[in-house]
Amino acid sequence: MKIYTKTGDKGTTALFGGTRVPKHHIRIESYGTVDELNSHLGLIRDQNIDQHYKDILMIIQDRLFTVGSTLATDPAKAILKSGKERLNIPKISVGDIKRLEEEIDNMNNALPEMTHFVLPGGHQTVSFCHIARTVCRRAERLASALNDLEPFQPEALTYLNRLSDYLFVLARKLSHDLNAEEIQWIPQKES
């Protein structure tokens, strides 16, 4: 497979299905941000954390490729006039979302109750989680805007929403596991 094709030299790229769009199209921004998120998850997975979290992050990375393929597909080219799928694009399942919810619940059960917002930081690994969480929220905002224009599989959008929750709780759990200080945000009163 050749890495450079020169087909994008004029600022366009092809979606699954062949449609060419500008590289700044919201569809490209959406799946590009999901790709950026996936890279941040790889960085977290490379840290000295429990193998269970690494295994779950690997599953999530795989699922993000599925979300990305959904976002990269031209909906007009995905379905034949007969209603059958033309492209064999994998889908996010309700089970994928439930897996995240179960992981969130399991981590949350091992943590003290949260009474305040938490300032990102305390340990480099925790900070990586917070960065990934904010990139996930950006991916979700972009995907939501795209969905308003050209609806796609609803579970993909739900997955991004739940994933940002997962990453927040993972940051808290890693703070706990690493004995890192979790700094609560307490609004300062005017002097």
Residue pairs with C-beta under 8 A, 6 or more apart in sequence:
7 13
7 14
8 23
11 22
11 23
11 24
12 20
12 21
12 22
12 23
13 20
13 21
13 23
13 28
14 20
15 21
15 27
15 72
15 73
15 74
15 77
16 69
16 72
16 73
16 74
16 77
16 78
16 87
16 89
17 73
17 74
17 76
17 77
17 78
17 86
17 87
18 74
18 77
19 74
19 76
19 77
21 27
21 28
22 28
26 142
26 145
26 146
26 149
27 71
27 72
27 146
27 150
29 142
30 71
30 139
30 142
30 143
30 145
30 146
31 67
31 68
31 71
31 72
33 135
33 138
33 139
33 142
34 64
34 67
34 68
34 71
34 139
34 143
34 160
35 64
35 68
36 135
36 139
37 64
37 132
37 135
37 136
37 139
38 61
38 64
38 65
38 68
40 128
40 131
40 132
40 135
41 57
41 60
41 61
41 64
41 132
42 61
43 128
43 132
44 53
44 57
44 125
44 128
44 129
44 132
44 170
45 53
45 54
45 57
45 58
45 61
47 124
47 125
47 128
48 125
49 125
49 174
49 177
50 177
53 170
53 174
56 99
56 103
59 99
60 100
60 163
60 166
63 92
63 96
63 159
66 90
66 91
66 92
66 156
67 92
67 143
67 156
67 159
67 160
69 89
69 90
70 89
70 91
70 92
70 152
70 153
70 156
71 143
71 146
71 152
71 156
73 87
73 89
73 152
75 150
75 151
75 152
77 86
77 87
78 85
78 86
78 87
78 89
79 85
79 86
80 86
91 153
91 155
91 156
92 153
92 155
92 156
92 158
92 159
93 155
94 155
96 155
96 159
97 155
97 158
97 159
97 162
100 159
100 162
100 163
100 165
100 166
101 162
103 166
104 162
104 165
104 166
104 169
107 169
107 170
107 172
107 173
108 169
110 173
110 176
111 169
111 172
111 173
111 176
114 172
115 184
116 184
116 185
116 186
117 184
117 185
118 171
118 172
118 182
118 183
118 184
118 185
119 183
119 184
119 185
120 126
120 127
120 130
120 131
120 171
121 127
121 130
121 183
122 175
122 180
122 181
122 182
122 183
123 174
123 175
123 178
123 180
125 174
125 178
126 171
126 174
126 175
126 178
126 180
129 167
129 168
129 170
129 171
129 174
130 167
130 168
130 171
132 167
133 164
133 167
133 168
133 171
136 160
136 163
136 164
136 167
137 164
139 160
140 157
140 160
140 161
140 164
143 152
143 156
143 157
143 160
144 157
146 152
147 157
172 182
174 180
175 181
175 182
176 182
